Amino acid sequence: MIKSLLRTWFPVLAAFALGWAAQAYWLGGNQAAKPEAKPRATGTYVNKQNGSVFSTNLKNMVKGQDAQPQLEAWSPESALAKILAANRGGQRELAIAGLVNQTPVSELGKLIDEARFCPDDDARSDLLNLAYAKWAALDPASALAFARTAATKRYDKDSGPLTEVLATWAGHDPQGALAAAEALDLSTFRMDGIRAVLQAWGETSDPQGAVDAAKKLGLGTQLNSALTAIYTGWAQRDPAGAFAALSSVENLNTRNNLAGTILTTMADQDPKGALALFQTLSPGAQNSSQALNYIFSRLTIQNPQSAVSALSSIPIGALHER
């Protein structure tokens, strides 16, 4: 989710906002010395080398050289400010959704920038989430470029939108999203982006494709975290299917850890079903799993009497005492 603004930069903006020096700083200094931004085309094309669908000028977009955000002061005349002044509660949320819906994709960056100084945290978060979701669905490469620039060249240093854009992209084009994540030029962003894509891919109708793709990435020690992301997404959509697919995981420790991931994810919605799956594990896998406590905590919240009754199905011993 998109985080709150890093407020330590706000005094800097306030101190310099009225001066020419502030304009030079925020807008990049000497405009004559600044390289001309590459034009951003809309639409998509098919890359002839690999057949993947990308927005034009993807390489420059991923590096943040295109569609760069601009700082905007909070204005009481902005569209969001007028919504906050005229609406309350659910009506405010509906109005924000309507504002994003009627904003053209080409204007979403400006709308996001206008909202960044909004004093209402909830309203700002709602608008940013909706705006990035729409942008990522319609022109994901441009949305990714904007989010990447905001995460590195802006006062907020927030990489949350970047992973959210990639996750949305992966929902309709996982291969394209994965290629874009791999192309990110900062290693932290790259790994976080890959995990976000793989988890979202795991939630699609082809989670095994995500597993196969992860194994081909050469992630080394990062493979386990990538698999955890996939099986987390898979378990949210089809926990029984994810559990059954564990037989293809060769490493025993990895398999047991993934079983715990599936069970805890499932327990949030169906703790009884998670307990039933837990009981199909071998005794060794049960003893190595950390999921049982979580399953019973969710059972207790849902139905305390049912949780007490379920204890009778747990073998007496160390496992039972947990």
N, C-alpha and C positions, 0 to 999 in steps of 0.2 A: 504494500500500500504506500501511497505517497506520504512522506513524512512532513512534519511541520518545518517552516523556514528556520534556518540557522540564524537566530536573532542577533548574534554577535556582529553581523555585518550591517545591521540596520543603522546603528549610529554613524558608521562610515558614510553610508548613503546620505543620511540627513545632513551631515557636516559639509558635504561637497556637492549636494544636488543643485545648489544655486550658482555654482561657479563654472567657468569655462573649463577649468582643470578637471572637474568631475565628468563633463561631457567627453573630454579627450580620453579620460581613463576608461569610462564605461563603453564608449563607442570604438575603442581600439586605437586611440591616439591619432597621429597624423594620417588623415585619410589618403593623402597623396602617396604615402609610403605603404599603405595597406593594399595587398593584392586584391584585385577585383574578384568578387565572389562569383563562383560559377553559377550560371542560370540553372534553376531547378525545373525540370519538366515534370508534368503530371502524367499519370498513366503508368503502364507497365510494358515491358518487352521481354522476350525470351532470349536469354543468354545462349548464343549458339554453341559455346564451348561445352556447357554442361546441361543445357536444357532447362535450367531453373528459372523461375519467373522472378524478376526483380524490378524495382522502380529504376528509372534511368539515373545515371550518375551515382550509382550505389556506393562505389568506393569512396568518393568524396563525401557523401552523406554520412557514412559510418564514421569517418574521421572528423565529423563535425565541421567541415568546411562549407557546408551548405545549410541554408535555412537557420542561420544563427539567431538565437533569441536576443531580444533587446530588453533592457531594463525599463520598466514603466512604474511610475509612482502611483500609489493608490489614489484613485480619483472618485469623488462622490458622484460624478457624472457618468461613471462607467455603467455598463449594462448590469453587471453584477451588483454594484452598489444600489442601483435603483430597485433591483429585486429585493435586496435585504431591507430596504426602507419601506417597501410596500407589502411585504408578505411575512408570514410567520408559520412555523411548524411545517406540516406536510405540504402546504401551499408553496412555501419557499422551495422545497425540494423539487416539486413539480415544475416550478418556474425556472429553476436552474437547468433541469433536464430539457425543458423547452428551448432555453437559450442555446444550449449546446447543439440541440437537434437542428435549429434553424441557422446555425453558423456554418458557412461554407468551409470545406476542408482547408482551403487556402488561407482562411482567417483564424484557424484554431490556434496557431502559435501566438498571435496577438492577444487572443482571448485568454490564453494561459498566462501570458506575461502580465496582463492587466489584473489577474486574480492573485498574483504572487504576494502582493502587499495587503491583501484583504485581511482586516483585523478579526474576522470571524473564521476560526480554524475549521469548523465543520463545513461551512459553506465553501471555503477555499478547497478543502479536500474533495467535497462532492463534485465541484466543477472540474478540478484537475483529473479526477478519476474518469469522469464521463467524457471529457474532451480527449484524453489520451486513448480511451477505448475506441471512440469513434474514429479518430485519426489512424490508429493502428489497424482497424478493420478495413479502411478504405485506401490508405496509402502508407503502409507500415514502414517502408524505408525512410520516408520523410519524417515520420513520427519518431523513428529511432534516432535519426540524425539530430533532431531537435532535443530529444531527451538526453542523448549522449553529450551534447554541447552544454546543456543545463547542468549536467553532473560534473563537468570538469572546468568550465569557464565562467560559471555563475557563482554568486554569493552563497547559494544554498547547498551546493555540493551533494545533491540528492540523486542517488542512482536508482531509487525505487521505480520511477517511471520507465526507465530503460528496460528493466526486467519485466515490467508489466506489459510494455509494448511487445516485447519478444514473445511473451506468453500468449498474448492475444493473436499475434501473427501465427504462432504455432498451431493455434486452434483451427486455422483454415489452410495453412501452408507450412507444415512442420519442417520440410526439407529446406525451403527458402529461409525460414526463420533460423534454422540451425546454421546455415551457411553465413547468414548475417552475423550471428553471435560469434562464430569462429573468426570473422573478419574484424572484430573489434580490436582496436590497437592497444588497449590496456589490459594486462593479464587478469587483474581482478574483475573488471567488467566482463572480460571474455568468459571466465569460468562461471561467474554468477549468471551470465546470460545463457550459457550452455545448459546449466542446471534448470533454469526457468523454462527453456524450450523443451527439454526432455521431460520435465514434470507435466507440462501442458500436453505434450505429445502422448504421454502415458494415459491421459484422460480421454484421448480420442478413441476411435474404433480400431486403431492399429497400434496398441501399446507394444506388441512384440517388435514392430518396426523401430520403435524408440530404443529398445534393448539392443537390437542388431546395429543400429547407428552408433550407439554409445561404445560398443565394443570395437568399432572401426576407427574411433577418434584418436586412439593412442594416448589415452588419458593417464596411463600409469597408475600412480597411487590415488588419483582423483576418480578412478573408475567406480569405486564403491559408493562415493557420494553421488555420482551420476546415477547409478542404479537405484540408490535410495530415493532420489528425486522421481525417477520413472515409476517405481513401485508405489510411491506415495500417491501419485496421480492416478495410477491404475487402480489402486485400492479405493479411491474415492468414487470411481465409476463402476468397477466390477471387482470387489474384494475376493470373491470366490475364484474368479478367473485368474487374478493375480496370484493367489495362494497356490492354485494348481500349477501355474507356470514356474514355480520355484524349483521344480525338479530339474529344470535345464541349467540351474546355477551350480557350477561344479564345486566351488569352494564352500566347505561346510560352514565355516564361521560366517561368511558372507550370506549364505542361505538362511542361517538362523537369525542373523540381524535383520534381513529383509522380511522374514516371517514376523518378527516383532514390529517392524514398521507397518506392515499390512494390518496386523491385529489392532494396534493402537489407533490407526486411521479409521478402521472399521468400527471400533468401540465408540467413537464419537456419535455415530448414528444408530448402531445396532450392537450394543454390548453383549446381548445374549448370543447373537450369531458369532461374534468374535470369540466368546468363550467356547462355543461348540467347535470352532475351527482350532482353537488352542488345544483342545483335548484330542485332536487327531495327530498332534505332533508326537514324535518319539519321546520317551522319558528324558533322554539326554537333551533334546532340543527344548523341552519344557523347562528344564532346570537352568538352561542358559538364556532363556528368554526373560526380558525385563517387562513384558507386556502385561503379565497377570495382574500386577497391582493396579495398573491403569484401567484394565477391563473392569475390575471390581469397584474402582472408584466411580466409574461411569454407571455401573449397575446400581450402586448405592444411591447415587443422585436420582436415577430414574425410578427405582423401586427398592427401598431398603429391605423389605421382606423377601423379595425375590433374590437379592444379593445374599442374604443369610441362607436361604434355601440352596442356593447354588454352591455354597461352601461344601455341602455334603458330597458333591461330585468331584471334589479335589482330593487326591490321595493324601492320607495322613503322612506327615513328615515335614521336612524342611519347606517343601513347596506349599503345603497347607498352612504353615505358620506365617507365610508372607502376608 
